Structures are given as structure tokens and as C-alpha cells.
């Protein structure tokens, strides 16, 4: 039979693990576009379309070590530009 001290130690360790696992776990949605999985806001600029925004911003992103661009907004407005 284990001592009370051992049981308390084990109980605390199990409780800490039960709390830590959900805090560090990621979901499938983390791989989606911003603001999930590794995306950072790079700025904003007015573009006629999402496609024009992403095509023009990709070379800038690549110059700074990123490989993907995601533009979020409406046509002919300021798009938020995200890099990953």
C-alpha cells in the first residue's frame, strides 16, 4: 500500500497533466487561414481584388522569409495582409 504522501504526489502530477494537455493541444482548424497556425499580420493596402493583393504581396513576403500570403477584405478596400 502506498503512503499518503505518494498518493498526493501522483494525484498532483495527474491533475497537472490533465490541465496541460488541453492547453497545448492544437485543433485541425489551426491550419486554416489567419489568425491560425503561424500567420502574422504584415500590414494592409488597397487592392482591386483578393487575387491582385496576394499576387503583388507574395514577392515581398518571400523577400522576408515567408512562403504564403493571405489577403482578407472586400474588393477596392484596404485588405489585411497576412504572411506565413
Protein Blocks (a to p, Z undefined) as FASTA:
>chain_A
ZZfklmmmmmmmmmmmmmmmmmmpccfklmpccfbehiacfbdcddfbfklmmmmmmmmm
mmnopabdcdeddehiacddddZZ
